[in-house]
Amino acid sequence: MRAFVAMLAAGFALSGVTGAQAYHRFWANCNTDPPTFMTTMTRDAAQDYANAARYEGYQWGGGCWNYDEVDSYPDDPPQQPGTHGEGGDCSGLTFKTWRESTDTWRDGRYYWRALRNVHGPYDAAAFRDGNGAPNHVVAKATAGVMDAFASGTHIGMVFMRSLYGGDQIVEAKCEACGTNIFYRTYRGDSAYGGVGRWGWTG
Amino acid sequence: MGLDRLMPSAAALALVVAGCGGGGGGGRPSRLLDGRAAAQFEPVGGSVIASGRVLDLDGGADGCLAAPDRANVASDAKMVERIGVDGESLTFASRDGSMVYACDGGIDPAGERHLPWCHAVVGELDGERVLDPRLDVICRDRRRRPVAYAFVDPVAGARWIGVRKDGYVEIYEVLAGLPVRVATVRGIDLENDTAAFEVTQYDAVGRELVHGELEAAVAG
């Protein structure tokens, strides 16, 4: 029995995702619907999309939420995709808001419904570096509404510019703080770079 | 520049390439990515040892690491260079030991990165353990197949990490007290941005310590 328990524990350690791997909770409500190919993508529509994700929670590696204004599974252990809770993480929220494709070479506009569980191939560092056909690096000084600031570990989108040095940032920040709009000073933080989405139509 | 409008012709080209390609399935490869003869790990039949060595960073990651990250890494930091059958990588820690970085090798399908590196990832360290495998599915190999990279945390006593491939096991040495960056072209689900790695960890003489599947998802 001891050997079995030891191997079980070692197996979880090996997987790198711990016992939470076994969770199948909020994601049971999610789907794998294909995205809708769109010809338009406006910054105010992107604001609406991200704004609607507020209060829906945060899930490391996630990208699925509903619109009931409640995080169905708050306070999961951090950095574990296997907890399968509600919400996107920072890069998942950005990916869906920016209507991107799971293929990095496609720069078209793909609308993902909230309950479509998709994260996309980019982590925060990939966004910061402008990886992928739809993304590019922008000067922080000129970053505008629904452009983003990204570091190696986090990305948040500019919901509104502020006159006081910082910005109102819409972001999926952490399990404890969820997805919301926060006043942040990423624009002046040397760890963050500016990044934008090609292809806005308005 | 994006390629959505070129999709039909790209798809046709892919079919032609696939039709002309051949090979690639099953069997132990005789060479690593850089053309070197592939050594075998004696305790594991049909295995291939990925080249691994510890070097001074000395600007070696400048081509893949963004400026803010370069500032977090000491110029004389130790890095682990790995060259395997499907991929190559560099791994090193931040100056304060709180983060681990990897440069992943391959082709950037969007054409905006230049060989040998197609992506850089960063993970948070808890001691010598990385909290998330930092899966990367952006890169492609020379045959344009997706390559998945992920960190594996060695268990206590592990000296070698084996990753099951089609027809053989690729073996990575645990080096410099860092998580081991492994690569595969098998078990990748691009639709869901996940990948599964069948991993076995061995001690110094090749005794199996643990075996299981690492299910990784792109995150953060």
Interface residues (C-beta under 8 A of the other chain):
Chain A: M7 A10 G11 A13 L14 S15 G16 V17 Q21 T32 W60 G61 P78 Q79 Q80 P81 G82 D89 C90 S91 G92 S101 T102 D103 T104 W105 R106 D107 G108 N117 V118 H119 G120 P121 Y122 D123 A124 A125 A126 R128 D129 G130 N131 G132 A133 P134 S151 G152 T153 H154 S190 A191 Y192 G193 W198 G199
Chain B: M1 G2 L3 D4 M7 A66 P68 D69 A71 M99 D108 P109 A110 G111 E112 R113 H119 A120 V121 V122 E124 V130 L131 D132 P133 R134 D136 V137 I138 F151 V152 D153 V155 L190 E191 N192 D193 V199 Q201 L209 V210 H211 G212 E213 L214 E215 A216 A217 V218 A219 G220
